[in-house]
Amino acid sequence: MDIAVAKFLGTNCDNDVCHAIKLAGGAPHLIWFSEKNIDNYAGAVIPGGFSYGDYLRAGAISSKTPIVGALKKMVDDGKPVLGICNGAQIGLEAGFSYGTLTNNESARFICKWVYIRVENNNTPFTKYYNVGDVLKIPVAHAEGRFYADEETLQKMYEKNMIVFKYCDEHGNITEEANPNGSVDNIAGVCNEKGNCVLLMPHPERASEELLGSDDGLNMFKSMINK
């Protein structure tokens, strides 16, 4: 499967994502932010980094670039699109799902291993997991706190748009397991169709045991073997 990996000025996780896609059996292709048509690809990943230096707001400038229109078309067409960290910020800025990502509650950059629990395995990226599975995956962000108002959250729960939640190693949803203050410990969400998933943790950094965990590899395998 040919997968487009969007590259922006400041993206720094693109090669890591390409490596994970190859491990999963896919064929990654780096595509610059200036590209307006990616219809020939079966899916896409928006990788992490610091696009445009995170000036203004993380992901805000990138969300206005030509490739985002092409990614939106891909989402609307029902193809799988995954946004990771800065990619999730870009996706939410572009309106791919509901809610927003803002400064961590600690007002500090966080880089560490965390645990997340699978809440929805009915997406192209989670079908190889069971609901309730606990994944060990790292985070690295300063603006990763997910927020949505109560009305929006209710709608998201009703439509099964909450995909991952921060938890402890046993799967318990606790305040201590929440690294950034996200509302309801939310670590990842999807759109109403479920084909676009946006998450702050980095599954590509948990794609091999050598890295400390391979719990994230199934997100890419699930995408490739949909």
N, C-alpha and C positions, 0 to 999 in steps of 0.2 A: 504494500500500500504506500503510495506517495503522499507524504505529509509535509505541508508548508510550515516552516518555522520562521515566524516574523522577526525581523531584526530592525531595531531602532537605534538611533544614536544614543549610546549609553547602555544598551543591552549587554549583559555579561554572562548570561547563563545559557546562551544559544547552543554552544558546542556541547555543553553537558546534556541538554535536552536531545540534541542529535544523537549523542552516544546512547542515551536511554532508548530512543526510538529504534536504533539499530539492534540493541540487545533484545528488544521486543519483536524483532523481525520485520520492521518497517523500513522505508526508504525516506530519510529526511532531506529536505531541500531548504537552504537558507534563502529567504525572500526579503528584500529590503522594503522599508516602510513606504517607499515611493511607488510600489507596484499597485496597480488599480484593478487587476484581474487575476484571481487565483482559482478560477473555475476548474482548472485541470487537476486540482489536488483533491484527494478524498477526505481530507481533514486538515486541521491546523492546530499549532500550539503557539501561544503567546508567552515567551519565556520571561524570566525575571531579570533584574538589573536595576539601573537607575536612568531610565530613559529621559533624555534631555536634562540630566542632573537632578531630576525631581523638582525642578523649579516650578513655581506657581503652586501646583499640587501634584503629588505622585500620579503619573499617568495622564494628567490633564492635557498636556501638549500632544503627546502621542495619540490620544484619542481623536485628534483632528487631522491626522495624516491620511493619505490616500488609501493605504492598505486596510485601514479600519473599516472603510466602506465595503471593501471586498470581503473582509471577515464577517461583517454584518450580513452580507448576502449569503455567505456560507452558513451562518447560523440560521437565517430565515429559510434556507433550503433544506435544513435538517441534518446537515453534515456535522460531525463531531468537532468541537472547538474547545480547547483546554487553555485557560489562562492561569499562569502560575505567578504568585507574588506580584511583581510589577505588572505582569500580564493580567492578573486579576484586577488590579487597580485600573488598568487601561480599559478592561472589559466593563467594569462598573461605570467608569466615566463615560463610556460610549453607550450605556444603557442596555447592555446585554442581559442584565438581571437587575433585581431590586436591591436597594440598600447602598451603603457607601463605606469606604475605608478611610479611617482618620488616624490621628496620632495615637500611638500606644499610650495607655493610661499612665505608664511610668515616665512618659516623655523622653524615653531613651531608646536607642537602637538595641534590638534583641537578636541574638544569634545563638541558638541552642537546640538540642533535641527535645522534641515534645511527643506526646501521644495524641492521636485523633481517633475518634470512633466513627465508623461508617453508619450513617443515618438513612441513606438512600442508595440501594444497589441497582436501581433501575435507570442507569445512565450509561452511555457508551464507555465510560471510564471506570465504572464501579461494578460491572456485572460479574467480575471474577472474585468479588468479595461477598461476604454475608453481612446483612444488617447486624450491627453489634460488634463486628470485627474491630480490633484495636491495632492501629498502625503506628510504628515508630518512625517519625519523619522530622527533619529539622526545619526550623523557621529562621529567617534572617530579614528583619524589616524594622522600620521606624514608624510606618503608617499602616499598621495591619489590623487595627481595631475595627471590627465590623459593627455597623450601626444601622438600624432601621426602626422607624416608629412602630408603635403597637399595632396599628391598623395594617401596616405593610407586613409586619411579622406574622400576623394572623393569616393573611392571604398566602404568605410563603409556606406556612405550615399546612394550610389546607390543600395547597397544590404540590406538596412534597418537594419543595425547592431547597430544603436544608440538606446538604449532602454529607458534611463532616462537622463534628464538634470536638473541641479540645477536651481531653479527659486525662485521668491518671492511667497508669499501666494496667489497671484492672478494669478499665472502661467506665469508671465513675466520673460523672460530670460534676466537677467541684470548682470552687473559686480559685483554689491553689493551683489547679491544672490549667487555668486560663492565663496564657502568657502576656496578653495585651489588653485585657479588659473588654473583649468582644461581647456584645449582648448575647445572652444565652449560650456563651462559649462557642459561637459559630465560627468555624474555620474554613468552610467552603459552601458555596451555594450553586444553584443551577438556574437556568431559565425555565419558563413554563413547559416548554417541550421536553426539557431534560437533556438536550444534545449539547448544551454549552455549560461547562463546569468551570467555576472560578474559585481558586483556593489560595490561601497565603502560604501554607507549608510547601516545601520543595520535594516532590516525589522523585525528580531526577537525581537528587542528592541521596536518595535511599533506594537506588536501583541495583546495588551489588552488596553482598555481604562484606566485601573489602572496605566499603565505606562506613560500615557500622549497622546497616540494615538494607534489606532488599524489599521491604514492604511496599515501596512505591512503584516497583516495576510493573505490577499487575494493572496499574492505571493505563500504562502504555500498551501492554499486551491486550487489555480489554478493548482499547481503541483500535488497534491494528486488526484484531480478530472479530470485529463487531458482526 
